[in-house]
Amino acid sequence: MASRDTYDNIDPATGCSLGAVARTTAEDVDHAVTSAAQAQRQWRKSSPEERSRLLVETARLIRADRDNLALLESSDTGKPLTQAYGDADTCARYFEFYGHAIESYYGHQIPLGDDLHVYTRREPYGVTGHIVAWNYPLQLVGRAVAASLASGNCAVAKPADETPRTTVRLAEIIQQAGFPAGAFNVVTGIGAETGAALADHQGIGHLSFVGSTNIGSTIAHAAADRVIPTVLELGGKSANLVFADADIDAAVPALVRSIVQNAGQTCSAGSRLLVHHEVHDEVVAKMVAELEQITIGRGTDDPGLGPLISAKQLDRVSGFLERLKRGTVVTGGASPELEGELASGAFFSPTLIDDVDPASEIAQEEIFGPVVVASTFSDDDEALALANGTDYGLISAVWTQNVSRAHRMAYEIDAGQVFVNNYGAGGGVELPFGGFKKSGYGREKSIEALDEYTQTKTVVLKL
């Protein structure tokens, strides 16, 4: 490393330091990209069978290290330990999925004429750069890097400065699995320094980013300056549409999970509750009853709700409540009173705000906390207008027993994923995931990610 500068990795549950993290420089980034480029010269020639074997072995090693990875993820992010175990399992599944998928990932033969043999090849970009958010560090880096390596690229990842440890551990596991030295490199540090250096590096052939829409725009500009492709998974303001004929008792647990998972710090969080006026009171009352039963505490103690990622994020979430002009805080709305070392943690109670103006800041902007805002509608057209009434389009859910309505809503809603009578965007390794509008572009997860990390070459052979 060129620099020995460090910064403190803060425990969001206590505000205390978990240890020092290397604050890498542009020179360090250059070393990492150069190392990846050297490894990629041979890795691109590797067979699908070889890639498959190493990816599946990585999945096995992730599962073997599951307890350690979950503990690191929980203490770094503050999320409940059960959820961190789910993240470790999903990370393993990405390597396993792409390890199997790459062996049946083909080009095409095009029948252009008897005197021509025309076919396409899918070829890697070279070195891919990955800048990931702090909310699901292990899942986010796993899904990007597994697809990239499977496609014949090598990769450099920059984890969020708040949550670096599981990405560093993953790099050790990938090396242990037998990947070539330099195939996967990690650069830790501050986004404005290390992340910017990675996004601007001339040796990067493809960029992926998960985070806020504002920073995503900056990443897209950096990529555009060098004319390289990007995958951007950005913000969300996802809606649950609950119709009068919905099975309310089946819906409510999912509605609650959609906003309290990872303390609401999820791009696909169900942060808008749009309810038909006939069932509004019942839905709100049942949700409040469940929200008020949720336990709060340190993530490693496995409560129902852990802290927000930082004191800065706590101030952001609190600010939305302080600026609220119309709406009734039915439950929550402030930090809980905790004792001991947790009194300094970044905790915020599960919150439901009713009768919110759909055009207001709190109903339009991504809060990234355990805060859901509720509004009512009277008919299908109004529900659809409200669902599409933000700049975001990541996911949405429709709760109804009417099959025709379900299909119409799925067709008309502007979102990358639409769920009917369920809400489950986060864990679907096999499901294409990405947004419409300001929620980003490109798709991660599923077989489509292999298309994102490869480029098509057409070969025309005269017979």
C-alpha positions as CSV (number, residue, x, y, z in Angstrom):
1,M,0.0,0.0,0.0
2,A,1.2,3.5,-0.8
3,S,-0.6,5.0,2.2
4,R,-0.7,4.0,5.9
5,D,-3.5,6.4,6.7
6,T,-6.5,4.8,8.5
7,Y,-9.9,5.7,9.8
8,D,-12.1,4.2,12.5
9,N,-14.8,1.7,11.7
10,I,-17.7,2.6,14.0
11,D,-20.1,0.2,15.7
12,P,-23.5,1.7,14.9
13,A,-25.0,0.2,18.1
14,T,-22.6,2.0,20.4
15,G,-20.7,4.7,18.5
16,C,-17.4,3.0,19.5
17,S,-14.6,2.0,17.2
18,L,-14.5,-1.6,15.9
19,G,-10.9,-1.0,14.7
20,A,-8.9,0.8,12.1
21,V,-9.4,0.6,8.3
22,A,-6.9,1.4,5.6
23,R,-7.6,4.6,3.8
24,T,-6.3,3.7,0.4
25,T,-5.0,6.2,-2.1
26,A,-5.3,6.6,-5.9
27,E,-1.9,4.9,-6.1
28,D,-3.3,1.9,-4.2
29,V,-6.2,1.8,-6.6
30,D,-3.9,1.8,-9.6
31,H,-1.9,-1.1,-8.1
32,A,-5.2,-3.1,-7.6
33,V,-6.4,-2.4,-11.2
34,T,-3.0,-3.3,-12.6
35,S,-3.0,-6.5,-10.7
36,A,-6.5,-7.4,-11.9
37,A,-5.5,-6.6,-15.5
38,Q,-2.5,-8.9,-15.3
39,A,-4.6,-11.7,-14.0
40,Q,-7.3,-11.2,-16.5
41,R,-5.0,-11.9,-19.5
42,Q,-5.0,-15.6,-18.5
43,W,-8.4,-15.7,-16.7
44,R,-10.3,-14.7,-19.9
45,K,-8.8,-17.8,-21.5
46,S,-10.0,-20.1,-18.8
47,S,-12.7,-22.7,-19.6
48,P,-16.3,-22.4,-18.3
49,E,-15.5,-25.7,-16.5
50,E,-12.6,-24.2,-14.6
51,R,-14.6,-21.0,-13.7
52,S,-17.5,-23.2,-12.5
53,R,-15.3,-25.3,-10.3
54,L,-13.7,-22.2,-8.6
55,L,-17.0,-20.4,-8.2
56,V,-18.7,-23.4,-6.6
57,E,-15.7,-23.9,-4.3
58,T,-16.0,-20.3,-3.2
59,A,-19.6,-20.9,-2.3
60,R,-18.5,-23.9,-0.2
61,L,-15.9,-21.9,1.6
62,I,-18.4,-19.0,2.3
63,R,-20.7,-21.5,3.9
64,A,-17.9,-23.0,5.9
65,D,-17.1,-19.4,7.2
66,R,-20.8,-18.6,7.7
67,D,-20.6,-17.9,11.4
68,N,-17.7,-15.5,11.1
69,L,-19.1,-13.7,8.1
70,A,-22.5,-13.2,9.8
71,L,-20.9,-11.8,12.9
72,L,-18.7,-9.4,10.9
73,E,-21.7,-8.3,8.8
74,S,-24.0,-7.8,11.9
75,S,-21.4,-5.8,13.9
76,D,-20.5,-3.6,10.9
77,T,-24.0,-2.8,9.7
78,G,-26.0,-3.2,12.9
79,K,-28.5,-5.6,11.3
80,P,-29.9,-8.5,13.4
81,L,-27.7,-11.6,13.3
82,T,-30.4,-13.7,11.7
83,Q,-30.5,-11.3,8.7
84,A,-26.7,-11.3,8.5
85,Y,-26.8,-15.1,8.3
86,G,-29.2,-14.7,5.4
87,D,-26.8,-12.4,3.7
88,A,-23.9,-14.9,4.0
89,D,-26.2,-17.7,2.6
90,T,-27.2,-15.5,-0.3
91,C,-23.6,-14.5,-1.1
92,A,-22.8,-18.2,-1.3
93,R,-25.8,-18.8,-3.5
94,Y,-24.6,-16.2,-6.0
95,F,-21.3,-17.9,-6.5
96,E,-23.0,-21.3,-6.8
97,F,-25.6,-20.0,-9.2
98,Y,-23.1,-18.3,-11.6
99,G,-20.8,-21.3,-11.2
100,H,-23.5,-23.4,-12.7
101,A,-24.9,-20.9,-15.1
102,I,-21.7,-20.1,-16.9
103,E,-21.4,-23.7,-18.2
104,S,-24.6,-23.2,-20.3
105,Y,-24.1,-19.6,-21.3
106,Y,-23.8,-19.6,-25.1
107,G,-23.5,-17.3,-28.1
108,H,-25.8,-17.7,-31.1
109,Q,-25.6,-19.0,-34.7
110,I,-27.3,-16.7,-37.1
111,P,-28.6,-18.2,-40.4
112,L,-27.7,-15.5,-42.8
113,G,-27.0,-17.6,-45.9
114,D,-25.5,-20.9,-47.2
115,D,-22.2,-19.3,-48.0
116,L,-21.8,-17.5,-44.6
117,H,-21.2,-18.9,-41.2
118,V,-22.3,-16.2,-38.7
119,Y,-22.1,-16.5,-34.9
120,T,-21.8,-14.4,-31.8
121,R,-19.4,-14.6,-28.9
122,R,-19.9,-13.2,-25.4
123,E,-16.6,-11.7,-24.3
124,P,-15.5,-10.1,-21.0
125,Y,-14.8,-6.3,-20.6
126,G,-11.5,-6.9,-18.8
127,V,-11.4,-5.3,-15.3
128,T,-14.7,-4.4,-13.7
129,G,-15.0,-1.9,-10.9
130,H,-17.6,-2.3,-8.2
131,I,-18.6,0.4,-5.7
132,V,-21.2,-0.9,-3.2
133,A,-23.4,0.4,-0.5
134,W,-23.2,-0.2,3.2
135,N,-26.6,-1.8,3.7
136,Y,-25.9,-5.3,2.3
137,P,-22.2,-5.3,1.7
138,L,-21.7,-9.1,1.5
139,Q,-24.7,-9.6,-0.8
140,L,-24.0,-6.7,-3.0
141,V,-20.3,-7.4,-3.7
142,G,-21.1,-11.2,-4.0
143,R,-23.7,-10.8,-6.7
144,A,-21.5,-8.4,-8.8
145,V,-18.2,-10.1,-8.4
146,A,-19.5,-13.7,-8.9
147,A,-21.2,-12.7,-12.3
148,S,-18.1,-10.7,-13.3
149,L,-15.6,-13.5,-12.6
150,A,-17.9,-16.1,-14.2
151,S,-17.9,-14.0,-17.4
152,G,-14.1,-14.0,-17.6
153,N,-13.5,-10.5,-16.1
154,C,-11.3,-9.8,-13.1
155,A,-12.6,-7.3,-10.5
156,V,-11.8,-4.5,-8.1
157,A,-14.3,-3.7,-5.4
158,K,-14.6,-0.7,-3.1
159,P,-16.8,-1.4,-0.1
160,A,-18.6,1.4,1.7
161,D,-16.3,3.0,4.3
162,E,-18.7,2.0,7.1
163,T,-18.8,-1.7,6.2
164,P,-15.5,-3.0,4.8
165,R,-14.8,-6.2,6.7
166,T,-16.9,-8.8,4.9
167,T,-15.6,-7.7,1.5
168,V,-12.0,-8.0,2.7
169,R,-12.8,-11.5,4.1
170,L,-14.5,-12.5,0.8
171,A,-11.3,-11.6,-1.1
172,E,-9.4,-14.0,1.2
173,I,-11.9,-16.7,0.6
174,I,-11.8,-16.2,-3.2
175,Q,-8.0,-16.5,-3.1
176,Q,-8.3,-19.6,-0.9
177,A,-10.7,-21.2,-3.5
178,G,-7.8,-21.1,-6.0
179,F,-8.6,-18.1,-8.2
180,P,-5.5,-16.5,-9.8
181,A,-3.7,-13.9,-7.8
182,G,-5.1,-10.5,-8.6
183,A,-8.4,-11.9,-9.9
184,F,-10.3,-10.1,-7.2
185,N,-8.9,-7.0,-5.3
186,V,-10.4,-4.8,-2.6
187,V,-9.6,-1.2,-1.9
188,T,-11.0,0.2,1.3
189,G,-11.4,3.9,2.1
190,I,-13.5,7.0,1.8
191,G,-15.9,7.3,-1.2
192,A,-14.8,10.7,-2.3
193,E,-11.2,9.5,-2.4
194,T,-11.0,5.8,-3.1
195,G,-14.3,5.4,-4.8
196,A,-13.6,8.4,-7.1
197,A,-10.2,7.0,-8.0
198,L,-11.7,3.7,-9.0
199,A,-14.5,5.3,-11.0
200,D,-12.0,7.4,-12.8
201,H,-9.3,4.8,-13.5
202,Q,-8.5,4.3,-17.1
203,G,-8.0,0.6,-16.7
204,I,-11.6,-0.1,-15.6
205,G,-13.7,-1.4,-18.5
206,H,-17.1,-1.6,-16.7
207,L,-18.5,0.0,-13.6
208,S,-21.3,-1.1,-11.3
209,F,-22.6,1.0,-8.4
210,V,-25.1,0.5,-5.7
211,G,-26.1,3.6,-3.7
212,S,-27.8,6.9,-3.8
213,T,-29.2,8.4,-7.0
214,N,-27.0,11.5,-6.5
215,I,-23.8,9.5,-6.3
216,G,-25.0,7.2,-9.1
217,S,-25.3,10.2,-11.4
218,T,-21.7,11.1,-10.6
219,I,-20.6,7.6,-11.3
220,A,-22.5,7.6,-14.6
221,H,-20.8,10.8,-15.7
222,A,-17.4,9.3,-14.9
223,A,-18.2,6.3,-17.0
224,A,-19.6,8.4,-19.8
225,D,-16.4,10.5,-20.0
226,R,-14.5,7.2,-20.8
227,V,-17.4,5.6,-22.8
228,I,-17.7,2.5,-20.6
229,P,-20.9,0.7,-19.6
230,T,-22.4,0.9,-16.1
231,V,-24.9,-0.9,-14.0
232,L,-26.6,1.4,-11.5
233,E,-28.8,0.2,-8.7
234,L,-30.0,3.3,-7.0
235,G,-32.7,4.6,-4.7
236,G,-36.3,3.5,-4.3
237,K,-39.6,4.6,-2.9
238,S,-41.5,1.4,-3.2
239,A,-45.2,1.1,-2.6
240,N,-47.4,-1.6,-1.2
241,L,-50.9,-1.3,-2.8
242,V,-53.5,-2.9,-0.6
243,F,-56.9,-3.3,-2.2
244,A,-60.2,-3.8,-0.4
245,D,-60.3,-7.5,-1.4
246,A,-56.8,-8.3,-0.1
247,D,-56.2,-11.0,2.6
248,I,-55.2,-8.5,5.2
249,D,-54.0,-11.0,7.8
250,A,-51.6,-12.5,5.2
251,A,-50.4,-9.1,4.0
252,V,-49.6,-7.4,7.3
253,P,-46.6,-9.5,8.3
254,A,-45.0,-8.9,4.9
255,L,-45.9,-5.2,5.0
256,V,-44.1,-4.9,8.4
257,R,-41.0,-6.9,7.2
258,S,-40.8,-4.8,4.1
259,I,-40.1,-1.7,6.2
260,V,-38.2,-3.0,9.2
261,Q,-35.8,-5.4,7.5
262,N,-32.3,-4.0,8.0
263,A,-33.9,-1.0,9.8
264,G,-35.5,0.1,6.6
265,Q,-32.1,0.7,5.0
266,T,-33.1,-1.2,1.9
267,C,-33.4,0.3,-1.6
268,S,-36.5,-1.9,-2.1
269,A,-38.0,-1.1,1.3
270,G,-41.8,-0.9,1.3
271,S,-41.7,2.7,2.5
272,R,-45.1,3.8,1.0
273,L,-48.4,2.1,2.2
274,L,-51.2,2.8,-0.3
275,V,-54.5,1.4,1.1
276,H,-58.0,1.3,-0.2
277,H,-60.1,3.6,2.1
278,E,-62.5,0.7,3.0
279,V,-59.7,-1.3,4.7
280,H,-57.4,1.5,5.7
281,D,-58.2,1.5,9.4
282,E,-57.9,-2.3,9.7
283,V,-54.5,-2.3,7.9
284,V,-53.0,0.5,9.9
285,A,-54.2,-0.8,13.3
286,K,-52.8,-4.3,12.6
287,M,-49.5,-2.9,11.3
288,V,-49.1,-0.7,14.4
289,A,-49.8,-3.6,16.7
290,E,-47.0,-5.6,15.0
291,L,-44.6,-2.7,14.8
292,E,-45.0,-2.0,18.6
293,Q,-44.0,-5.6,19.4
294,I,-40.6,-5.4,17.6
295,T,-37.6,-5.7,19.9
296,I,-34.7,-3.2,19.5
297,G,-31.1,-3.7,20.3
298,R,-27.6,-4.5,19.1
299,G,-27.6,-6.5,15.9
300,T,-25.3,-9.3,17.3
301,D,-27.9,-9.9,20.0
302,D,-30.4,-10.7,17.2
303,P,-33.3,-8.3,18.0
304,G,-36.2,-7.6,15.6
305,L,-34.6,-4.2,14.8
306,G,-31.0,-3.0,15.0
307,P,-29.5,0.5,14.7
308,L,-29.2,2.6,11.7
309,I,-25.8,2.6,10.1
310,S,-24.5,5.8,11.7
311,A,-25.3,8.9,13.7
312,K,-25.3,10.8,10.4
313,Q,-28.0,8.5,9.1
314,L,-30.0,8.9,12.3
315,D,-29.9,12.7,11.9
316,R,-31.1,12.2,8.3
317,V,-34.1,10.1,9.3
318,S,-35.0,12.3,12.2
319,G,-34.9,15.3,9.9
320,F,-37.7,14.0,7.8
321,L,-39.9,13.8,10.9
322,E,-38.9,17.3,12.0
323,R,-39.9,18.7,8.7
324,L,-43.2,16.9,8.5
325,K,-46.1,19.3,7.8
326,R,-49.0,17.0,7.3
327,G,-49.5,13.5,8.7
328,T,-50.1,11.7,12.0
329,V,-47.3,9.8,13.7
330,V,-49.3,6.7,14.8
331,T,-46.4,4.9,16.3
332,G,-42.6,5.6,16.7
333,G,-41.3,8.8,15.3
334,A,-38.2,9.1,17.5
335,S,-35.2,7.3,18.9
336,P,-36.1,4.7,21.7
337,E,-34.7,5.2,25.2
338,L,-32.0,2.6,25.6
339,E,-29.6,2.2,28.5
340,G,-25.9,1.6,28.9
341,E,-23.6,1.7,25.9
342,L,-26.6,1.4,23.5
343,A,-27.7,4.8,24.6
344,S,-25.2,6.2,22.2
345,G,-26.3,4.0,19.3
346,A,-28.0,5.1,16.1
347,F,-31.4,3.7,16.9
348,F,-34.8,4.8,15.6
349,S,-38.1,3.2,16.5
350,P,-40.3,1.5,13.9
351,T,-42.6,4.3,12.6
352,L,-45.9,4.6,10.8
353,I,-47.1,8.0,9.7
354,D,-50.7,8.2,8.5
355,D,-52.6,10.6,6.3
356,V,-49.4,11.8,4.5
357,D,-49.6,14.2,1.5
358,P,-48.4,12.0,-1.4
359,A,-46.6,15.0,-2.9
360,S,-44.7,15.8,0.3
361,E,-41.0,15.3,0.9
362,I,-41.5,12.4,3.2
363,A,-43.6,10.6,0.6
364,Q,-41.4,11.4,-2.3
365,E,-37.8,11.0,-1.0
366,E,-36.0,7.9,0.1
367,I,-35.8,8.0,3.9
368,F,-33.6,4.9,4.4
369,G,-35.0,4.1,7.9
370,P,-37.8,2.1,9.5
371,V,-40.4,4.7,8.5
372,V,-43.5,3.9,6.4
373,V,-45.9,6.6,5.2
374,A,-49.6,5.8,4.6
375,S,-52.1,7.3,2.1
376,T,-55.5,6.1,0.9
377,F,-57.0,5.6,-2.6
378,S,-60.6,5.0,-3.8
379,D,-60.2,3.1,-7.1
380,D,-57.7,1.3,-9.3
381,D,-56.8,4.4,-11.3
382,E,-56.0,6.4,-8.3
383,A,-53.9,3.6,-6.8
384,L,-51.9,3.3,-10.0
385,A,-51.4,7.1,-10.2
386,L,-50.1,7.1,-6.6
387,A,-47.9,4.1,-7.2
388,N,-46.2,5.8,-10.2
389,G,-46.2,9.2,-8.5
390,T,-42.5,9.4,-7.6
391,D,-39.2,9.7,-9.5
392,Y,-38.3,6.1,-8.5
393,G,-39.3,2.8,-9.9
394,L,-37.5,-0.1,-8.2
395,I,-40.2,-2.4,-7.0
396,S,-43.8,-2.5,-6.0
397,A,-46.3,-4.9,-4.5
398,V,-50.0,-5.5,-5.2
399,W,-52.3,-7.1,-2.6
400,T,-55.5,-8.3,-4.2
401,Q,-57.5,-11.5,-4.9
402,N,-58.6,-10.1,-8.3
403,V,-56.4,-11.8,-11.0
404,S,-57.4,-9.3,-13.7
405,R,-56.5,-6.4,-11.4
406,A,-53.2,-8.0,-10.5
407,H,-52.1,-8.4,-14.1
408,R,-53.2,-4.9,-15.0
409,M,-51.3,-3.4,-12.1
410,A,-48.2,-5.4,-12.9
411,Y,-48.4,-4.1,-16.5
412,E,-49.0,-0.5,-15.6
413,I,-46.7,0.0,-12.6
414,D,-43.4,1.6,-13.5
415,A,-41.0,-0.6,-11.6
416,G,-38.3,-3.2,-12.3
417,Q,-40.1,-5.8,-10.1
418,V,-43.8,-6.1,-9.2
419,F,-44.9,-8.7,-6.6
420,V,-48.5,-9.8,-6.2
421,N,-49.6,-11.0,-2.7
422,N,-46.0,-11.1,-1.5
423,Y,-43.0,-8.8,-1.0
424,G,-39.6,-10.5,-1.6
425,A,-37.2,-8.6,-3.8
426,G,-34.1,-9.0,-1.7
427,G,-33.3,-12.7,-1.8
428,G,-34.1,-13.7,-5.4
429,V,-30.8,-14.7,-6.8
430,E,-32.6,-16.0,-9.9
431,L,-34.7,-12.8,-10.5
432,P,-33.5,-9.9,-12.6
433,F,-33.1,-6.9,-10.3
434,G,-32.9,-3.2,-11.3
435,G,-34.9,-0.1,-11.6
436,F,-36.9,2.2,-13.9
437,K,-36.6,6.0,-13.8
438,K,-34.2,7.3,-11.1
439,S,-33.8,3.9,-9.6
440,G,-31.1,3.2,-12.1
441,Y,-30.5,1.0,-15.1
442,G,-29.1,-2.4,-16.0
443,R,-29.8,-5.6,-14.2
444,E,-28.0,-7.6,-11.6
445,K,-28.9,-11.1,-10.3
446,S,-30.2,-13.8,-12.6
447,I,-28.8,-14.9,-15.9
448,E,-29.2,-11.4,-17.2
449,A,-26.2,-10.3,-15.2
450,L,-24.0,-12.4,-17.4
451,D,-25.2,-10.2,-20.3
452,E,-24.3,-7.1,-18.4
453,Y,-20.7,-8.2,-17.8
454,T,-20.0,-9.4,-21.3
455,Q,-20.1,-7.7,-24.7
456,T,-21.2,-9.3,-28.0
457,K,-18.8,-10.0,-30.8
458,T,-20.3,-11.0,-34.1
459,V,-18.2,-13.2,-36.4
460,V,-19.0,-13.5,-40.1
461,L,-17.1,-16.2,-42.0
462,K,-17.2,-16.5,-45.7
463,L,-17.4,-20.2,-46.7
